[in-house]
Amino acid sequence: MELRQFKYFLSIVDSGSVSRAAQHLHVAQSALSRQVAELESELGVQLLVRSRSGIVTTDAGKLFYEHARGITKQIDDLRNAIRNSAETISGSVIVALPQSVAVTLALALTLAVARDYPGLSFQLNEELSGHVVEQLTRGQIDLTILTDIVPRSDLVFVPLIEEAFVFLHSPTDPDAPPPGEVSLAQACVRPVVLPGAQNGHTTRWVIDAALRAAGLPVLRIAAEINSLGVLKDAVEAGIGPTILPPSLVQRELREGRLVAHSIRSKALVRVLCLCTARDVPESRARAAVCRLIERVARDLCESGRWVGARYVGPAVD
């Protein structure tokens, strides 16, 4: 297999048509079709099929597409690293952030990249944590931020932020506790609204681990919602209380739409880590963005803009 074949295949899938891909690449349609046929012959499977709506991928084609995208990105990054001088940071970096991190970090990081590395092609995605891990190991993204509640030998975790959790409920909740701090047992006595447990490295996993450490029973769930905005709306509507880091609900607290209580528990803390794939070589661009994330995270914590968080990452200038 050749890199050219990968790029031809990716272009066909992205455009949904051999003819559109040929126009984009300035290559004859017959040449594209021949390259795909050679790939299918070498792999022994069909990758693409024609439909009324255009070209679509088979299951094997979808798998090939995901891996080909990661491989071509790594090769392009390698070329950029070799071509550019030691003083220049260029190439591309793709960062994927879980919803619960993007709320606080995404805009500040994007502004910092634009200010410090204007020659860098920077892409930031908001993803579910479970999707992020798969994309990272396939080389489709460069780095992410996750909890290290489930260590993995194929990933590198560098501690960055330590966050506490608070108990949250609607201001009209008739069963709300009195003002002040609550215990972990009190916070978990009622059915709660939380993200689903199927997406690893999430706030839900941190809460479940804290309950196990305290010898408390498993949570009773009022609703599982994997959209942060909808989850907060559900709590405000009275479906049930929730347990979240305070940084995620600052607007709702200011507007009186939610009420927060500190939770008396040393175990209920999430440590957010810079996470990269162990087997993917580090580019200068990725290293630069990692250092920038560390600086931005420290500044957000020290300025109080990352509410309830403490910087625990590497020393930064």
Buried (B, 14 or more C-beta within 10 A) or exposed (E): EEEEBBBBBBBBBEBEBBEBBBEEBEBEBEEBBEBBEEBBEEEEBEBBEEEEEEBBBBEBBEBBBBEBBBBBBBEBBEEBBEEBEEEBBBBBBBBBBBBBBBBBBBEBBBEBBEEBBEEBEBEBBBBBBBBBBEBBBBBBBBBBBBBBBEEBEEBBBBBBBBBBBBBBBBEEBEEBBEEEEBBBBBBBBBBBBBBBBEBBBBBBBBBBBBBEEBEBEEBEBBBBBBEBEEBBBBBBEBBBBBBBBBBBBBEBBEEEBBBBBBBBBEBBBBBBBBBBBEEBEBBBBBBBBBBBBBBBBBBBBEEEEBBBBEBBBEEBE
